Amino acid sequence: MSALQPSELDRPTLARDRSAADADLKSVSAALRRAEFGDRMRSLLLAAPLLVLLALSFGIPIVLLLSRAVYDPTIADALPKTTAALTGWNGQGLPGDDAFVALAADLKDNQAKGTAYELAKSLNARLPGARSQVLKTVRKLESADGQAALGAIKSVPFWSAPSTWPTIQNGTRSLTSFYLLSALDLRWNADGGIERVPPEQAIFIQVFLRTFFVAASVTLATLILGFPLAYLIANVPKGLAAILIVAVLLPFWTSILVRTAAWTVLLQKFGLVNDFLLFIGVTGDRLDLMYSRIGLIIAMTHIQLPFTLLPIYSVMRTIPPSQMKAAYSLGARPFTAFRRIYIPQVFPGVMAGCMLTFILCLGYYITPALIGGASDQLISNFIANYVNVELNWEMAAALSFILLVFTLALFGIFARVLGLDRLKLV
Amino acid sequence: MSASQAVAPANGAATARPAQASGPGFVEFAEVEKSYDGRTFAVTRMNLAVARGEFLTLLGPSGSGKTTTLNMLAGFERPTHGTITLEGRPVDRLPPYQRNIGMVFQNYALFPHMTVEENVGFPLSVRQVSKADIAARVGRALDMVRLKQFGDRRPSQLSGGQQQRVALARALVFQPSLVLMDEPLGALDKKLREHMQLEIKQIHTMLGVTIVYVTHDQSEALTMSDRVAVFNQGGIAQFGSPDDLYNTPQSSFVAGFIGENNTLEGVVDRVSGEQCRVQLNGGGEITALAVGVTQGSACHVAVRPERLSLSAAANVGNALSATVDGRIYLGDHLRLLARLPNDQVLTVKVGPEATMANGETVTVSCAPNDCRAFPADAGTGGATSKQGRTK
């Protein structure tokens, strides 16, 4: 069409019809667009139930949860009078008595409404030790009014400590960067700048690094084990290949919980692995495989192997044997042919498999919880802990947000390096 | 070379020696056998000599052993018995990458992750040729196949014919003395195939390289080759120039495989010298050249459509009466289908001016020297006996 168009229009006899032809073309393309739009709508309609389900059960909850990382109105809601009293305060030293009075009134209101504990917990997240102080103050205020209330609150030294009021003022701002900074072991200092938290309080950077290290180790291990196996499956006769594929997939069909539990049986001090190692004399003593980094990596490698292997296998299967034959006939030694002809062609599959495993490992929860020791807990375990035990959803949201950003950034780098269209995931 | 002619030796295995080669051949197969499972043979007791600089075609139906033969020469398969020599040197233990043989594959096997230039430069770069040298030689090779302007494209951006030419350039760029081609034109359409046949032939003449070419297309073999080895069931049925194969086939298989043929079944009445008298099944008698037939045995008489004529003159030798059963118009000539009294239909090639109408009675005649009588039992087996023997 496009090849014909210019020459047809350039003919002198047709030139005067050009505008008419253009108009025709426009109406044709408009009609085409309309038809395509209808088609697109119809196919969208077919996917609509799934899209609605995804939005309701996945999209909206994620957005709501993640928004907790930056939006926390608990303190502002609980302390409306204090919030008003602190609007003019410059943050230096202690605020005026009106702030103390307002705080006393707010605390009494909370006690009356039964929300005092919630407030205490929320303050405690920002100011360790605040919970008991708040509850103590609330009890003292029960029998005090007006001037007595001011005296009662001033009698608790906590409220005159230098870090208390700036923290409260910070807390009264609903939109906060406190949790995100905490998730990276950072905090606001008194001068309004960002600083690292003291080493004894810093935990999350270390946990993130540990998570990345474990994910990278598992990815490497699955690649080293999976690549030769994928090559074997891709190059044996069809019947044998089917058997091998089933052997690879069989554990894949078992629940991850069951497989993890099985590893706890194998890896424990008097388990089969230790028995075997002792029997063949590799070690003189029983190893601590359970609750250790190495045990965690072994179990995760086993679980992740199919994820790395299958994309590699699916790419290898598409490379005809004539490729290597051609390389040999052109004078390439086996290693050269492998390096220059085979590897570049399976590379997209290798990247896809490694990326899949790496990203899945970043979110591992059950296996580190059951097999890892206290120092082998990954970031997901901390998130779960904040959700289930500490009931600090803001912190959980912040950690999830950081993890999500890292994961997406990683995916972006993969896609950029390789091109998303070359990434052969299946 | 037209004088070279294969003869079926008494032991049944075909032996073929080039007439032009003095001393040992450039490539020689001596008593080569290949079996994949230890019971059946893909190639049996094959002897074949390729002369330097010739264009030799291995022709045969699928499963006849021609590709196995090529793979053994390339080094992808090891013979289970016998020796292959290249320039007087046994190569059986030499891996393919040390044989210095260029190869063009059926589906080209271009490297999809490399550009055309990188593909063609690959054999040079693995030979540690300098970068400048590679660029110059790749340029010349691409020039030769007229693809100079496509150097930075990927194979997937080229048409089938262009990919084929890249594969050709890649197999020739490192100046191998021997180039193997495994049905290189199989994936192309008819017109492009004919064009590429000429192009490959021109390159062969220009470079003087030895080419061993595998095809199942007999017309391709006749067009391109200096000599053709016709494969059947793991052995060479006949080895000779295209002219030999067409005009003096040594077996019913070769007669049927190369070109068009009419086959008449019958029994040998008597053999006298070179000729024999054959009693046709269903009536009629014919005089034919005796090619390995004995008196009283069943035989197949083969005669080309263009050697049959519809003249009534009885002095040309054989004459059979028949009815015209159909006319096939082919532009430059006509094919008449002539039905014999025994209901067998012969194809006769006549000029386009022929006027015979359907149902008309005609006399089909031919010279005895144009009819060749082959033993019927070895009909499809050619000169080689049936395979599948057990060890």
Interface residues (C-beta under 8 A of the other chain):
Chain A: P320 S322 Q323 K325 A326 A327 Y328 S329 L330 G331 A332 R333 P334 T336 A337 R340 I341 P344 Q345
Chain B: A74 G75 F76 P95 P96 Y97 R99 N100 I101 G102 M103 F105 Q106 N107 A109 L110 F111 P112 H113 F122 P123 V126 R127 R170 A171 F174 L180
